[in-house]
């Protein structure tokens, strides 16, 4: 497939291309990023930034943010799409495929294994303790990621104001994420066209630590690679290939199994989700849970939170929770198949229809986005959108903290204002202690994410086993 797509683009390039980065080394780096991609999109993007920009110096700060801004506008997991985008910039279609597949693979394997345990044994004490400890650690990782991404994107008071406004809009007034992004984009576009330096990526006062890597000083440089320039023939062929990969399995399921079969329902439903998941997984999880429980009967009430716990505490995009939904749906309605076999096939199907469109969006649109890197109006719009997204990510961090540190959360209503608040008497002190310990380890002692997660998981299991024995 890669060869077909590549022949429609430019002549084959040597393995190291112009930037001198061997494909084998890039493979190992993408595998490392995949293994460290905990903490939701904020943490995953921070990991990529630290490794690709700060450590490896493969791509410059402005180019990284430009690619991120485009991915933020797309449906689906922006962190995985960012990996595809940068992998494609470095090593053409093969690089994008490797980066994107590796980003999903560890999480798929981990959630599949946890789903087997969940279906076979239910809520066993050891598994509950594992999730308990990991959730506390992930909270600290997400907070660190908010600081890291915010320090890079919020370069001046205007951007800070946009981020704060976005946070208040979504947290207090429940403004839909697409409207927030649209408003920020319009403000940024107008500001960019006006020539204001406040809307330029990298403009204003720098709040991040350390020097910013300029595009021209990175291995990739600031010029657009030959293969990354718009090519209508290539765009047509890549669109055809990925549309067929996405839609042909759905057509076959519909023709051979019928519209009411669980596999057909899973494939069609999550294909729809793949094109409307703007704003990250949280934007659609409530709808997915409602449909899975009330309409399809794939899950029992409360099981969505168990799946969310799996996705929150395993590497990969948070939207991987839909894999658990598909797994349980086919497990409970296997037809003539063995329940575990049906569940495994459904997990693969769900993952396929969720992530194949991500490759289509990037391979089709990225060449044209690269061409617009010097467009000041577009740059202004994307800078404002990035600032708004920081506010949205902060909202997710607050939501995660409320539901990790407190057993009960209530909602206060004041007219159009709706605020989630904790029931103070329901504070979960072990979670608070573990979260503080994880934050101290990460912020004060610069402990690695993997080490922090491992220690907290062990501590969570020990606490849960001790509590049961009391």
C-alpha positions in Angstrom: 0.0 0.0 0.0 2.8 2.4 0.9 4.5 1.8 -2.5 1.3 2.6 -4.3 0.9 5.9 -2.5 4.6 6.8 -2.8 4.7 6.3 -6.6 1.9 8.9 -6.9 4.1 11.5 -5.2 7.8 12.1 -5.8 10.8 9.9 -6.8 12.0 7.7 -4.0 14.3 9.4 -1.6 17.3 7.8 0.1 16.7 6.3 3.6 18.1 9.2 5.5 16.6 11.9 3.1 18.0 15.4 3.4 17.8 15.6 7.2 20.1 12.7 8.0 17.7 10.9 10.3 17.7 7.1 9.5 14.3 5.5 9.3 15.4 2.8 11.8 16.2 5.5 14.4 12.9 7.2 13.8 11.1 3.8 14.3 12.8 3.4 17.7 11.9 6.9 18.8 8.2 6.5 17.8 8.2 3.2 19.7 9.6 5.1 22.8 7.0 7.8 22.4 4.2 5.2 22.2 5.4 3.6 25.4 5.4 6.9 27.2 2.1 8.3 25.9 0.2 8.3 29.1 -2.0 11.2 30.5 -4.3 11.9 27.7 -3.6 14.3 24.8 -1.9 17.0 26.9 0.6 14.5 28.3 1.1 12.8 25.0 1.8 16.0 23.1 4.2 17.1 25.9 6.1 13.8 25.5 6.4 14.3 21.8 7.5 17.9 22.2 10.1 16.9 24.8 11.6 14.1 22.6 11.2 15.5 19.1 11.9 19.2 19.7 13.9 19.5 22.9 15.9 16.3 22.9 16.3 15.1 19.3 15.9 18.6 17.7 14.3 17.0 14.7 11.6 19.6 14.2 11.4 23.3 15.2 9.1 24.8 17.8 7.0 26.9 15.3 6.6 24.0 12.9 5.6 21.6 15.7 2.9 24.1 16.8 1.7 24.6 13.3 1.2 20.9 12.8 -0.5 20.7 16.2 -2.9 23.5 15.4 -4.0 21.7 12.3 -4.5 18.4 14.2 -6.6 20.3 16.8 -9.1 21.2 14.1 -9.6 17.6 13.0 -12.0 15.0 14.4 -10.2 12.3 16.3 -7.2 12.1 18.6 -5.0 15.0 17.9 -1.9 13.5 19.6 -1.9 10.5 17.3 -2.6 12.7 14.3 0.3 14.9 15.2 2.5 11.8 15.3 1.3 10.8 11.8 2.0 14.4 10.6 5.5 14.6 11.9 6.3 11.0 10.8 5.1 11.9 7.3 7.2 15.1 7.3 10.3 13.1 8.2 9.9 9.9 6.2 7.0 10.3 3.8 4.0 7.9 3.9 5.9 5.0 5.5 7.0 7.4 8.3 3.4 8.5 8.9 2.1 4.9 9.0 4.8 3.8 11.4 4.3 6.7 13.8 0.5 6.5 13.7 0.3 2.7 14.1 2.9 2.5 16.9 1.1 5.3 18.8 -2.0 3.2 19.0 -0.6 -0.3 19.3 0.6 -0.4 23.0 -2.7 1.0 24.2 -4.7 -1.5 22.0 -2.8 -4.4 23.5 -3.0 -3.1 27.1 -6.8 -2.4 26.9 -7.4 -5.8 25.2 -5.6 -7.6 28.0 -7.5 -5.6 30.6 -10.8 -6.3 28.8 -10.1 -10.0 28.9 -9.6 -9.8 32.7 -12.6 -7.6 33.1 -14.9 -9.9 31.2 -13.6 -13.1 32.8 -13.2 -12.0 36.4 -15.0 -8.7 36.9 -13.9 -6.2 39.5 -11.2 -8.2 41.3 -9.4 -6.4 44.1 -5.9 -6.4 42.5 -7.3 -4.8 39.3 -9.2 -2.2 41.3 -6.1 -1.3 43.2 -4.1 -1.0 40.0 -6.6 1.5 38.6 -6.8 3.3 41.9 -3.0 4.0 42.0 -2.7 4.7 38.4 -5.5 7.3 38.4 -3.8 9.3 41.1 -0.5 9.3 39.2 -2.1 10.2 35.9 -3.7 13.2 37.6 -0.2 14.5 38.4 1.0 13.8 34.8 -1.9 15.7 33.3 -1.3 18.7 35.5 2.4 18.7 34.5 1.3 18.5 30.8 -1.0 21.5 31.2 1.9 23.5 32.6 4.2 22.4 29.8 1.9 23.0 26.9 0.6 26.2 28.4 4.1 27.6 28.8 4.8 27.0 25.2 1.5 28.2 23.7 0.6 31.2 26.0 3.3 33.6 25.0 1.6 36.8 26.0 -1.3 38.2 28.1 -3.7 38.1 25.2 -3.2 34.3 24.7 -3.5 33.8 28.4 -6.8 35.7 28.3 -8.1 33.6 25.4 -7.2 30.4 27.4 -8.9 31.7 30.5 -12.0 32.7 28.6 -12.1 29.2 26.9 -11.9 27.6 30.3 -14.7 29.6 31.8 -16.8 29.1 28.7 -16.6 25.3 28.8 -16.4 24.8 32.6 -19.0 27.3 33.8 -21.3 27.9 30.8 -20.9 24.5 29.1 -20.3 26.2 25.7 -19.7 23.4 23.1 -16.1 22.9 22.2 -16.6 23.6 18.4 -18.1 27.0 19.2 -15.1 27.9 21.4 -12.7 26.9 18.6 -14.7 28.8 16.0 -14.7 31.9 18.1 -11.0 31.7 18.9 -10.2 31.1 15.2 -12.1 34.1 14.1 -10.4 36.3 16.7 -7.0 35.0 15.7 -7.7 35.4 12.0 -8.7 39.0 12.4 -5.7 39.6 14.7 -3.4 38.0 12.3 -4.6 40.0 9.3 -4.2 43.2 11.4 -0.5 42.4 11.7 -0.5 42.3 15.5 2.6 40.5 16.8 0.5 39.1 19.7 -1.0 36.5 17.3 2.2 35.2 15.9 3.5 31.9 17.0 6.4 32.6 19.3 5.5 36.3 19.7 5.2 38.1 23.0 7.0 37.2 26.1 8.3 33.7 26.4 7.1 31.9 29.5 8.6 28.5 28.8 11.9 27.4 30.2 14.9 27.1 28.0 15.5 28.5 24.5 13.0 27.9 21.7 14.3 25.7 18.9 14.0 27.7 15.6 12.8 25.8 12.6 16.0 26.6 10.6 18.1 25.1 13.4 16.2 21.8 13.5 17.2 18.7 11.5 14.1 19.1 9.3 14.8 22.8 8.6 12.3 25.4 7.6 11.9 24.5 3.9 9.1 22.2 2.8 10.3 18.8 1.7 9.6 17.9 -1.9 7.2 15.1 -0.9 5.3 17.5 1.4 4.3 19.9 -1.4 0.7 19.7 -2.7 0.2 17.1 -5.4 -3.4 16.6 -6.6 -2.6 13.1 -8.1 -1.1 12.0 -4.8 -4.1 13.5 -2.9 -6.6 11.7 -5.0 -4.9 8.3 -4.7 -4.2 8.5 -1.0 -7.9 9.5 -0.5 -9.0 6.5 -2.5 -6.8 4.0 -0.7 -7.8 5.1 2.8 -11.5 5.5 2.0 -11.5 1.9 0.7 -9.7 0.6 3.8 -12.2 2.4 5.9 -15.5 1.8 4.1 -15.1 -1.6 2.4 -15.1 -3.6 5.6 -18.3 -1.8 6.6 -20.0 -2.6 3.3 -19.0 -6.3 3.6 -20.4 -6.5 7.1 -23.6 -4.9 6.0 -24.0 -7.2 3.0 -23.1 -10.5 4.7 -24.4 -10.0 8.3 -27.1 -7.4 7.8 -27.8 -4.1 9.5 -28.9 -5.5 12.8 -25.8 -7.6 13.5 -23.7 -6.4 16.4 -20.6 -6.2 14.2 -22.3 -4.1 11.7 -23.7 -1.8 14.4 -20.3 -1.4 16.0 -18.6 -0.6 12.7 -21.2 1.9 11.6 -21.6 3.6 15.0 -17.9 4.1 15.6 -17.3 5.2 12.0 -19.8 8.0 12.7 -17.9 8.8 15.9 -14.7 9.1 14.0 -16.0 12.1 12.0 -17.6 14.0 14.9 -15.1 13.6 17.7 -14.0 17.3 17.7 -12.5 18.4 20.9 -11.1 15.1 22.1 -12.7 12.0 23.6 -14.5 13.8 26.4 -16.6 15.7 23.9 -18.4 12.5 22.8 -17.9 10.0 25.7 -21.2 11.0 27.3 -23.1 10.3 24.0 -21.2 7.0 23.4 -22.0 5.9 27.0 -25.7 6.7 26.5 -26.0 4.9 23.2 -24.0 1.9 24.4 -26.2 1.5 27.5 -29.6 2.6 26.5 -29.8 2.0 22.8 -27.5 -1.0 22.0 -27.2 -2.6 25.4 -23.5 -3.2 24.9 -22.7 -1.9 28.4 -24.3 -1.9 31.8 -24.7 1.4 33.7 -21.4 2.4 35.2 -19.2 0.2 33.0 -18.2 3.2 30.9 -16.3 4.5 33.8 -14.4 1.2 34.1 -13.5 1.5 30.5 -12.5 5.1 30.9 -10.2 4.0 33.8 -8.5 1.6 31.4 -8.0 4.2 28.8 -6.8 6.8 31.2 -4.2 4.6 32.7 -2.8 2.9 29.6 -0.7 4.4 26.8 -2.3 5.8 23.8 -5.3 8.1 22.9 -8.2 8.3 25.4 -10.6 7.5 22.6 -9.3 4.0 22.9 -12.1 3.5 25.5 -14.3 2.8 22.5 -12.3 -0.4 22.0 -13.6 -1.6 25.4 -17.2 -0.7 24.4 -17.0 -2.7 21.2 -15.3 -5.6 23.1 -18.1 -5.8 25.7 -20.8 -5.4 23.0 -19.7 -8.4 21.1 -18.9 -10.4 24.2 -22.6 -10.1 25.3 -23.9 -10.8 21.8 -21.4 -13.1 20.1 -23.9 -14.8 17.8 -22.5 -18.2 16.7 -18.9 -17.3 17.8 -17.2 -18.0 21.1 -17.7 -14.8 23.3 -14.0 -14.0 23.7 -13.4 -14.6 20.0 -16.3 -12.3 19.1 -15.1 -9.7 21.6 -11.6 -9.7 20.2 -12.8 -9.3 16.6 -15.1 -6.4 17.7 -12.2 -4.7 19.5 -10.1 -4.9 16.3 -13.0 -3.6 14.2 -13.7 -0.7 16.6 -10.0 0.3 16.6 -9.9 0.0 12.8 -12.8 2.3 12.0 -11.8 4.8 14.7 -8.2 5.3 13.5 -8.0 4.6 9.8 -9.8 8.0 9.1 -7.0 9.7 11.1 -4.5 8.7 8.4 -6.8 10.0 5.7 -7.2 13.4 7.3 -3.4 13.9 7.6 -2.2 12.5 4.3 -4.9 14.4 2.4 -4.7 17.8 4.2 -1.1 18.1 5.5 0.5 19.1 2.2 -1.8 22.0 1.9 -1.4 23.0 5.5 2.4 23.0 5.1 1.9 25.3 2.1 0.2 27.8 4.4 2.9 28.0 7.1 3.7 31.6 6.1 0.1 32.8 6.0 -0.1 35.4 8.8 -3.9 35.3 9.0 -3.9 31.5 9.3 -1.1 31.6 11.8 -3.0 34.0 13.9 -6.1 31.9 13.8 -4.2 28.8 14.8 -2.3 30.6 17.6 -5.6 31.7 19.1 -7.0 28.2 18.7 -4.0 26.7 20.5 -4.5 29.1 23.4 -8.2 28.2 23.6 -7.4 24.5 23.6 -5.1 25.0 26.6 -8.1 26.3 28.5 -10.1 23.3 27.4 -7.3 20.9 28.5 -7.3 22.7 31.8 -11.0 22.0 32.1 -10.3 18.3 31.5 -7.6 18.3 34.2 -10.1 19.9 36.7 -12.7 17.3 35.7 -10.3 14.5 36.2 -9.2 15.9 39.6 -12.8 16.2 40.8 -13.6 12.6 39.9 -10.3 11.2 41.2 -10.0 12.9 44.5 -13.6 12.9 45.5 -16.1 10.1 45.7 -19.1 12.4 45.2 -19.4 15.4 42.9 -22.5 17.7 42.7 -23.6 20.4 40.2 -24.6 23.9 41.3 -27.0 25.7 39.0 -27.2 29.5 38.8 -29.4 30.4 35.8 -27.2 29.7 32.8 -24.3 28.9 35.0 -23.6 25.3 35.8 -20.6 24.4 37.9 -19.4 21.0 39.1 -18.2 21.0 42.7 -16.9 18.3 45.0 -18.7 17.2 48.1 -15.9 18.0 50.5 -16.9 15.3 53.0 -16.3 12.7 50.2 -12.6 13.3 49.7 -10.6 10.2 49.1 -7.6 10.7 51.2 -5.5 7.8 49.8 -6.0 9.3 46.3 -5.0 12.7 47.5 -1.9 11.4 49.2 -0.8 9.4 46.1 -1.5 12.4 43.8 0.6 14.7 45.9 3.4 12.2 46.1 3.3 11.7 42.3 3.3 15.5 41.8 6.3 15.9 44.1 8.1 13.2 42.3 7.4 14.7 38.9 7.8 18.4 39.6 10.4 18.4 42.4 12.5 15.4 41.7 11.9 15.2 37.9 11.0 11.5 38.1 10.1 9.7 34.9 6.5 9.2 34.1 6.9 5.4 33.8 8.6 5.1 37.2 5.9 7.3 38.8 3.1 5.3 37.3 4.6 2.0 38.4 5.2 3.1 42.0 1.7 4.5 42.3 0.2 1.4 40.8 2.0 -0.8 43.3 1.0 1.5 46.1 -2.6 1.5 45.0 -2.7 -2.3 44.9 -1.1 -2.5 48.3 -3.6 0.0 49.8 -6.6 -1.8 48.3 -5.5 -5.2 49.5 -4.9 -3.8 53.0 -8.3 -2.1 53.1 -10.0 -5.3 52.1 -8.2 -7.2 54.9 -9.2 -4.6 57.6 
